[in-house]
Every structure is written in C-alpha cells, then in structure tokens.
C-alpha cells in the first residue's frame, strides 16, 4: 500500500489539543496591518489551516479582511504569505518588549 504524503502527515502530536473550553474572546482581537502574530494552528477548524511547518512562527499582518488575515512569515530566506482565519493565529506577546528596546 502506498504511503500517504498529505499535509497533515506526521502531525498527530502537533495538531492535537486538549479538550479545553475556549470562549470567543480570542476571535475578537482587533488586528491591524503591521502587527506581529504567532501562527498557532487550531486543529478544530480545518478551513484555511496553515501548514504545520509554520506552527509557532512569528509573522507580520499584511492585510486584514472580514474573516481572514494575510500574514507574512519569513521561512529561511524566503517570505511566505499565509491567508488564514483568526483562530489560527494569536497576538505576539513580545511585540511591546521589542519596541522598547529599539
């Protein structure tokens, strides 16, 4: 039988989360162009899920839509654009600390 080469291959531990009840406050965050965000793949929603190689990466919001965001992530020496929904990203906590040091 041929081996599967799907996008969720070898991702059982990465793309599983505990059954923790989350409210909707994480969806109500107001993102603006230029904000730093962390890609945090939510396995409960399969629509617009970024590839698992981007999980935990920090990116910059390039465009804000009604239900989606365009996030630019530097991967190696290339700039990748992810178009994803709000539940697959979260605000970058170190953004205010980095601005103070500059």
Buried (B, 14 or more C-beta within 10 A) or exposed (E): EEEEEEEBEEBEEBBEEEEEEEEEEBEEEEBEEEBBBBBBBBBEEEEBBBEBBBBEBBBBBBEBEEEBBBBEBEEEEEEBEBEBBBBBBBBBEEBEEEEEEE
